[in-house]
Amino acid sequence: MKLSDIQSPQMLRACTIQEMEELAREIRSAIICTVAQNGGHLASNLGVVELTLALHRVLDCPKDKIVFDVGHQCYAHKMLTGRYGRFATLRQTDGLSGFPRREESAYDAFGAGHASTAISAALGLARARDMQKEDYRVVAVVGDGALTGGMCYEALNDAGSRGTQLTVILNDNEMSISRNVGALSRQLTKMRVSRGWLGMKKVVADTLRKVPLAGSGLHHAFQRIKNGVRNSLVKDKFFTSLGFHYFGPVDGHDLEGLERVLTRLRDMKEPVLVHVVTKKGSGFSQAEEKPEKYHGVSPFQMEDGQVRGKSGPSMGALAGKYAAKLAETDARICAVTAAMTDSTGFAPFAKRSPDRLFDVGIAEEHAVTLAAGMAAGGMRPFVAIYETFLQRSYDQIIEDVCLQRLPVCFLMDRAGLGAEDGPTHHGVFGLSMLRTIPNLTVLSPRDEKELKAMMDWYLQQEGPVAIRYPRSAEENLPPCQGFAPGKWEILKSGKDAALLAVSNMNGECMKAAKLLAEKGVQAMVVNASSVAPLDEALLQELAEKNIPIFTVEEHSLSGGFGSAVAEYCAAHQLPAPKKMLGIKEGFVPHGSRRVLLSRLGLNAEGIARGVEEA
């Protein structure tokens, strides 16, 4: 049976093990080809192919529920649940999402995009089942990296205390995005014992089966001895102390072994944790050797794994490099990341000042309060976290940092549309989240020079600062003339309209101004890099000159920059913004940023049209 023949996972039950192994090869080939073309999560998906096949052979989905943590290991699941024919559209505009989406398929039991949520969600599904007296199985597939997040332990403790029927698959590949860190990682290493244990187990079992006549009996005897040896070698008390029956470690690439274990545990009525050891990037040598590099990738050449085309350094890389430079002469500077040291650009900092870089794992709340404590102790911490991930630490930002007026600098990477990663990664709520918090200065640079100026300014302050920036810096703008909070920069003069642009909207507004000039409208373009505080003097001046203002932001209009300007104008009896351009109601789907900007009316043509209509 070929992969193209699989219309539902139920069809897998008719396959032989040899056919299943061939399907695994086909799935890996499809993942590599599609990610090479479209970009996406490669190494994590290659590592769970056999596990996904075994789960769908044993379970009866969609009646039974599989909940994937983070969701970036769901590609094989999508192909096996009737979506293989559309798999080439993965992460493309109007195509398949790169993450589980409930609206996309009945087989996607729960949406995901951020880590450490699966056990809580699966436990909720299991309890809904029990309260409604229904009969189905719930399985959470959780990477070992996700277990650096505190939600996992809250859910494990809750599930174990009530004894709810639930299966947790711990996919142990020794990775999250950056290498796993901390005491938990060391504990899993002990529990894993060694890959040699798994290899020895398989070799001995295969040999005993081949012994004439007595082979079967010897094999069963070995199984009993093996379990005793495992219990003495593998330190499994960690999960049993939380109320879970622990099974493992199990070879995550042994289809027969996986299916046998999952079948045996399928109908257990209590919480079960199966420890599965997999190899991230399995089947693609470059990803096996460098799983961090191939965790999330841009389109690449299949022959050598090299990324297609060339792009300049990201704003995160620029921020990390500059922070590392500043730390060389300022002993107060330290940095905190949440399992994404490389992705946020702080690898150079870790290399130059390893004793001052703290990767806390997927624990954003802890990261923020840790930084608050270091600031209270006299340090100047940079907290480098993607904007969408920082959402998790809202209470800590308010209570532990801003209320106490502590000098913490939040470097919020990936502000704006997350393009192909979709709604879970669109950084379009950061301003709404932060600008109303007292004591917090909120900034949004347009380029590298302004970003560096903001970081320099923070080091002279006694209070918290949030600097949110997009993945890539704006290009072809006039040279930055410096930065001061509460002072905006006029990039282009004009008397008919003022386009107040935040961060990466400056480039689109400059293009829009050219289009408007062709129609006789002289538009001013203002780089509104200081969102809290606003440039009140310029707003007063524009009102006095009777120049209508238009706010432009790659952000939600609700509570965003435009709202801040409108609130100020209303409070001071100034003319309200003529129009606020940004993201209106609803969540933005995944797709090409250029296409999404066009649909949202935030490209140059859309901005010019919005001004003309007003």
C-alpha positions, 0 to 999 in steps of 0.5 A, a space after each residue: 500500500 502506498 501513501 497516496 492510497 491512505 485515505 484514513 488511518 484505519 487503512 493502516 491496520 491492513 498493512 504488513 510491517 514491511 508495508 508500514 516500513 515502506 510507508 515510513 520511508 515515503 512519509 520521510 521523503 514527502 516531509 523532506 521534499 515539502 519542507 525543502 520547497 516551503 520551509 517548516 519544521 523538519 527535524 522534529 517531524 522526521 523523528 516521530 514518523 514511526 511513532 505516528 504510524 504506530 499510534 494510528 494503527 493502535 488507536 481509532 481516531 478521530 473517536 480517540 484523540 491525539 493531542 500534539 504538544 507545540 504541534 511542530 511534529 504533526 506532519 506525518 499525522 496530517 498525511 495519514 488523516 486524509 491530507 496527503 493530497 494537499 500536503 504540498 500546500 503546507 504553510 502556503 497561503 490558503 494551504 495546510 497549516 504547519 500546526 494542528 488546527 481543529 477547523 482543518 480536520 476532525 483528526 486535529 483534536 486540539 490546536 497548538 503552536 506554543 509548548 507545554 500545553 498538551 497534557 493539560 488539554 488532553 486531561 481536559 478532553 479525558 475529563 470531558 469524556 468521563 463527565 459525559 460517560 463516553 468511551 474513547 482514549 486520549 493520548 498526549 504526545 509531548 517532547 522532552 523539551 516541553 517538559 521544561 515548561 511548568 504547565 506540564 507538571 501542573 497537569 501531571 500532578 493533577 492527572 495523577 492525583 485524580 487517577 484520570 485515564 490518560 496516556 502521555 507519550 514522552 518523545 525523548 530526543 534530547 532537544 527542544 529548539 535549543 539543546 535541553 537544559 537543566 535538572 530535568 534533562 539530566 534526569 531524562 538522561 538517567 532514565 534513558 540509561 543509554 541508547 546501548 540499552 535499547 540496542 542490546 535489548 533488540 539484538 538479544 531479542 532477535 537472537 533468541 527468536 532464531 534459536 530452534 524450538 526453544 527460541 520462543 520460550 527463551 524470548 519470553 524468559 528474557 522479557 521477564 529478566 529484561 523488565 527486572 534489569 530495566 527497573 534496577 537501571 532506569 530511574 523511573 520514580 520521577 513519574 511514578 511519584 506523580 501518580 503515573 505508571 511509567 513504561 520505557 524507555 522504548 525505541 521510537 523507531 521500532 514499529 513492531 515494538 512501539 505497536 506492541 507496547 501501545 496495544 498493551 497499554 491502550 486500555 489501562 484505566 489509569 494515567 500512563 506515561 510511555 517514554 519513547 526515545 527517538 532521533 531528531 532529524 531521522 532519515 536526513 543526515 544533515 538534520 541528524 547531525 545538526 538538529 538545532 539548525 534544521 528545527 525550523 528552516 527556510 526553503 533549502 536545497 535537498 542535495 546539501 541542505 543549504 538554504 536557498 537564496 541569501 538574506 541579511 541578518 535578522 533583527 534578533 541576530 543584530 540585537 544578540 550580537 550587540 548585547 554581547 558587545 555591550 557585555 564586554 565592557 559592562 559587567 552588569 549586563 546579563 541575558 535570559 532566553 527561554 529555550 531559544 538562545 540561537 533563534 533569538 540571536 543570543 548564541 554570540 552572547 552565550 559564547 562570549 559570556 557563558 556565565 551571564 547567559 541563562 537559558 531557562 527552557 520553555 519557562 517564560 514566566 520564570 524567565 521574567 521573574 528571574 530577570 526581575 530578581 537579577 535586576 533587583 540585585 543590581 544587574 541589567 538583564 536583557 530578556 530575549 523572547 519572541 513576542 508571542 511567547 512573552 504573552 505567557 508571562 503577562 502577570 510576571 511583567 506587571 507584578 514582578 517587573 513594572 510594579 517594582 520599577 525594575 530595570 529589565 529590558 524585554 527584547 521582543 523578537 518576531 513582532 508583526 506577522 509570523 507569515 507561514 507560521 500562522 496565528 500562533 506566531 503572529 506578534 500582533 498583540 504586544 502593544 495592546 498587552 504592554 502599552 497600558 502598563 505603568 512604568 513601562 517604556 514601549 519602543 519599536 525600532 525601524 532598523 539596526 541603528 535605532 535598535 542599538 540606540 534603544 539598547 544603549 538608552 535602556 542601560 542608562 535607565 532605572 525602569 523597565 523597557 520593552 523593545 519589540 522588533 520584526 524578524 527583518 529590518 526595514 531597508 531603503 529608508 533614510 539614515 537613522 538620526 538618533 533616538 529619544 523616547 517620546 520623540 518621533 522621527 520625520 522621514 518625509 515631509 508633507 502638508 496634506 496627511 501624516 502617516 504615523 508608522 510603527 516599525 516595519 510599516 515605515 517602508 510601506 508608508 514611504 512607498 505609499 507616500 510616493 503613490 499618493 504624490 502621483 495623485 497630488 497628495 503630499 504625505 508626511 511619513 513619521 517613524 513612531 518608534 516610541 509607543 509609550 510615551 507618545 510624541 505629544 508635542 508632534 501630535 499637538 503640532 499636527 493638530 495646530 497645522 490642521 494636518 490629518 493623521 493616519 496611524 499605520 501598524 502591523 498590529 491589532 487595531 484593538 488597543 494598539 498604537 492607533 488606539 493610543 493616539 486616539 485616546 490622547 487626542 480625545 483626552 486633549 480635545 485634538 482631532 481624532 485620527 482620520 483613519 487607523 490602519 492595522 489588523 481588524 477583527 479576528 485572527 490572521 491565517 498563515 501565508 506569505 507576508 506579502 499576500 497577508 499585507 495586501 489582504 489586510 490593506 497594509 501594503 503600500 497600495 492599501 495604505 495609499 487607498 486608505 488615505 484616499 478614501 478618507 
